[in-house]
Amino acid sequence: MITVRLREQINAYQERTGDRLTYAELARRTGLARATIETLASRTTYNTTLATVDKLCAALECGVGDLLDYAPDESS
């Protein structure tokens, strides 16, 4: 299962830069809808696109591996 660690990366960005980053500001920087940002932050298993991942990584100045986490499904 792949999980999105958006909240963790928002916090990491804020610690690195000292800039407070709200969902609204992240939406403005990425061009994504605020609702998409909120969904990704609250539903870590949300199925998103690579284009969205790309925009988030650019805005948060992080790598894909920082934003996404993979763990095999228990049922596999």
C-alpha positions in Angstrom: 0.0 0.0 0.0 1.2 3.5 -0.8 0.5 6.2 1.6 0.8 10.0 1.2 2.7 11.8 4.0 1.5 15.3 3.2 1.1 16.6 6.7 4.6 15.3 7.6 6.1 17.1 4.6 4.3 20.3 5.3 5.7 20.2 8.8 9.2 19.4 7.5 9.0 22.3 5.0 8.0 24.7 7.8 10.9 23.5 10.0 13.4 23.9 7.2 12.2 27.2 5.9 10.5 28.9 8.9 7.6 29.6 6.6 4.1 28.7 7.8 2.4 26.8 5.0 -1.4 26.5 5.1 -3.5 24.3 2.8 -4.7 27.5 1.0 -1.1 28.6 0.4 0.0 25.2 -0.8 -3.0 25.1 -3.1 -1.9 28.5 -4.5 1.7 27.4 -5.0 0.7 24.2 -6.7 -2.4 25.2 -8.7 -4.2 22.3 -7.0 -7.6 22.7 -5.5 -7.6 23.3 -1.7 -10.1 20.4 -1.4 -7.5 18.1 -3.1 -4.9 19.2 -0.6 -7.2 18.7 2.3 -8.2 15.2 1.0 -4.6 14.2 0.6 -3.8 15.4 4.1 -6.7 13.6 5.8 -6.9 10.4 3.6 -3.4 9.1 3.5 -4.4 6.2 1.1 -6.1 8.6 -1.4 -5.3 7.6 -5.0 -3.7 10.6 -6.6 -1.9 11.2 -9.9 1.8 11.6 -10.5 1.2 15.1 -11.7 -0.2 16.0 -8.3 2.8 14.3 -6.6 5.1 16.3 -8.9 3.5 19.6 -8.0 3.5 18.8 -4.2 7.2 17.7 -4.3 8.1 20.9 -6.1 6.2 23.2 -3.7 7.5 21.3 -0.6 11.0 21.0 -1.9 11.1 17.3 -1.2 11.5 14.1 -3.1 8.9 11.5 -4.0 10.3 9.2 -1.3 9.7 11.9 1.3 6.1 12.3 0.3 5.1 8.7 -0.4 5.6 5.6 1.7 5.2 2.0 0.5 4.4 -1.0 2.7 3.3 -4.4 1.3 -0.4 -5.2 1.9 -0.9 -7.7 4.7 -3.1 -9.8 2.4 -0.4 -10.1 -0.4 
